[in-house]
């Protein structure tokens, strides 16, 4: 089965420690998909904080909404202005 992230790792020869990794996709600054989430720290319409393996991702924007969350993924929609990794 095709896996986008696995293909990128293979194509570019990136070494990834799967135990301490996460992946982020930002689609046109309207949707952020995070794989490897470990919990939601903060939910707001202008910022959200998501715990990931090895740190925290903070999403800043306008009209942010938590669209979907599973055991390891989260999808946030709205006008995405900035992402920070801490």
N, C-alpha and C positions, 0 to 999 in steps of 0.2 A: 504494500500500500504506500502511496506517495505521501511524504511528510515534508512540508515546506522547509521547516527548520533543519531537518536532517540533510536535505539537499544542499542548503547553504553551507552547512558545516563541511560536507564532502567536497563541494565545488571550490571552496576557498581554503580548505585545509586548516580550519580552526579547531584547536583543541578545546573541548568543553568538558568541565567537571559536572556531570549530570546531577550529582548530589547537591551542588550549590549553584545551580543555574536557573535562569528564568528567561523568557522571551517576550518581546513586546512588538506589536504591530500597530502603527498609527496610520489609519486610512483617511487621507485627505483632511486631516485635522477635524474630523467629525466622529471618529470612532477609535477607541483604544482597546486592544485585545491583549490581555496579559496571561501568559501561560506560566505556571509555577507559583501562583499566588498562595499565600499561607494565612490570609485573613485580611479583613477590612479594618483599618484603624479609624478612619474618619470618612464620613459621607457628607457632602455639601454641594450646593449648586455652583460654587465657584472653585472648590478644591476637594480632592479626594486623596486619601493616603491608603496605599495597599502594601501590606507586608509580603515580601517575596523571599525566596531563598537567598540569604546573604544581605538583606537590607530592606529598604522601603522605597517605593515609587510614589511620587507625589504628582498628581495631574492637576493642572490649573486651567481654568477656562470659564465659560459661561453656560448656564442652563445644563450643567452636567447631571446625568442620570445613570444610576447603576442599572444597566439593561438586563444583564444575566450574570449569574455566579454559579459555579459548580465547585466541586472539591478541589480543583487545581487551576481553574480559569476564571477570569472575570472580564466582562465587556462593559465599557463605559461609553456613553454617547453624549454629544453636545458640541459646543464650539471649543475645541481643544487649542489652548494657547501655548502651553509649555509643559514639558515633562522633566522631572528631576529625579535623580537616583541618589539615595543617601545611604 
